[in-house]
Amino acid sequence: MRTYIIVRLQVDGVHNFPAAMQLFPEVGFLADIHRHIFHIEAKVEVFHDNRDKEFIMLKRDIQEYLEKKYYRSVGRTHYFGAMSCEMIARELLEYFDCERVSVFEDGENGAEIRKANI
């Protein structure tokens, strides 16, 4: 049996997909900087039922990490540049040693990255 904690958070941010027009002309507008509410869910394994990691603290750690790395006070939002949902999820998975991270744009479409099964 395995036990996990799961945290969910949202951050306001902007990004773009520079190659959108060339790869997918129908959604070429994605090449322009555009805003989303990024919905993030992270799953981390714990090793006993009295929680060796506290989920409130993990959520705060993820928020703080994103703010320090991507938040700009000028626009009062997170600037992810050309990062996709997959790229954001992979970065969080690796940095926080998660089992799985999902990132959705506006709670609608997104991506999930999981650790490889061994």
C-alpha positions as CSV (number, residue, x, y, z in Angstrom):
1,M,0.0,0.0,0.0
2,R,1.2,3.5,-0.8
3,T,0.1,6.8,0.6
4,Y,0.2,10.2,-1.1
5,I,-0.7,13.8,-0.3
6,I,-2.2,16.0,-2.9
7,V,-2.1,19.8,-3.1
8,R,-4.0,22.1,-5.5
9,L,-3.3,25.7,-6.2
10,Q,-3.9,28.3,-8.8
11,V,-1.7,31.1,-10.1
12,D,-2.4,33.9,-12.5
13,G,0.1,33.9,-15.3
14,V,0.9,34.6,-19.0
15,H,2.7,32.6,-21.5
16,N,2.9,32.0,-25.3
17,F,3.6,29.3,-27.8
18,P,5.9,30.9,-30.4
19,A,5.7,28.1,-33.0
20,A,1.8,28.0,-32.9
21,M,1.3,29.7,-36.2
22,Q,3.7,27.4,-38.1
23,L,2.6,24.2,-36.4
24,F,-1.1,24.7,-35.8
25,P,-2.4,27.7,-37.9
26,E,-5.9,27.2,-36.5
27,V,-4.7,28.3,-33.1
28,G,-1.9,30.6,-34.3
29,F,-3.1,33.3,-31.8
30,L,-1.4,31.2,-29.1
31,A,1.9,32.6,-30.4
32,D,1.0,35.9,-28.7
33,I,1.4,36.4,-25.0
34,H,-1.9,35.4,-23.3
35,R,-3.3,35.1,-19.8
36,H,-4.5,32.0,-17.9
37,I,-5.3,30.9,-14.4
38,F,-3.0,28.0,-14.1
39,H,-4.5,25.2,-12.0
40,I,-1.8,23.0,-10.5
41,E,-2.1,19.7,-8.7
42,A,0.9,18.0,-7.2
43,K,1.0,14.5,-5.7
44,V,3.8,13.5,-3.3
45,E,4.4,10.1,-1.6
46,V,4.4,10.0,2.2
47,F,5.6,7.1,4.3
48,H,3.2,7.0,7.2
49,D,-0.3,8.0,8.1
50,N,0.7,10.8,10.3
51,R,2.0,12.7,7.3
52,D,5.7,13.1,7.2
53,K,5.1,16.0,4.8
54,E,2.4,18.6,5.6
55,F,0.3,19.4,2.6
56,I,-0.4,23.0,3.7
57,M,3.4,23.6,3.8
58,L,3.9,21.9,0.4
59,K,1.3,24.1,-1.2
60,R,3.0,27.2,0.3
61,D,6.4,26.0,-0.9
62,I,5.2,25.6,-4.4
63,Q,3.5,29.0,-4.4
64,E,6.7,30.6,-3.0
65,Y,8.9,28.9,-5.6
66,L,6.7,30.1,-8.5
67,E,6.5,33.6,-7.1
68,K,10.3,33.9,-6.6
69,K,11.0,32.5,-10.1
70,Y,8.2,33.8,-12.3
71,Y,6.3,36.6,-10.6
72,R,6.8,40.2,-11.8
73,S,5.4,43.0,-9.8
74,V,5.2,45.3,-12.9
75,G,2.3,43.2,-14.4
76,R,1.4,41.6,-11.1
77,T,1.4,38.1,-12.6
78,H,3.6,35.2,-13.3
79,Y,5.5,35.3,-16.6
80,F,6.1,31.8,-17.9
81,G,7.4,32.9,-21.3
82,A,7.3,30.1,-23.8
83,M,6.7,27.4,-21.2
84,S,3.9,24.9,-21.9
85,C,1.8,23.3,-19.2
86,E,4.0,20.2,-19.6
87,M,7.2,22.2,-19.0
88,I,5.8,23.8,-15.9
89,A,4.6,20.5,-14.6
90,R,8.0,18.8,-15.3
91,E,9.8,21.6,-13.5
92,L,7.7,21.2,-10.4
93,L,7.8,17.4,-10.5
94,E,11.6,17.5,-10.5
95,Y,12.1,20.3,-8.0
96,F,9.6,19.0,-5.4
97,D,10.2,15.3,-6.1
98,C,6.5,14.7,-6.8
99,E,5.0,11.5,-8.1
100,R,2.7,13.4,-10.5
101,V,2.0,17.1,-11.4
102,S,-0.8,18.4,-13.5
103,V,-1.1,21.9,-14.9
104,F,-4.3,23.1,-16.5
105,E,-5.1,26.3,-18.2
106,D,-8.2,27.9,-16.7
107,G,-9.2,24.5,-15.2
108,E,-10.0,23.2,-18.7
109,N,-7.1,21.8,-20.8
110,G,-3.7,20.8,-19.5
111,A,-1.1,18.2,-19.1
112,E,0.2,15.7,-16.5
113,I,3.7,14.6,-15.9
114,R,4.4,11.4,-13.8
115,K,7.5,9.8,-12.6
116,A,8.5,6.9,-14.8
117,N,7.4,3.5,-13.6
118,I,10.4,1.3,-12.7
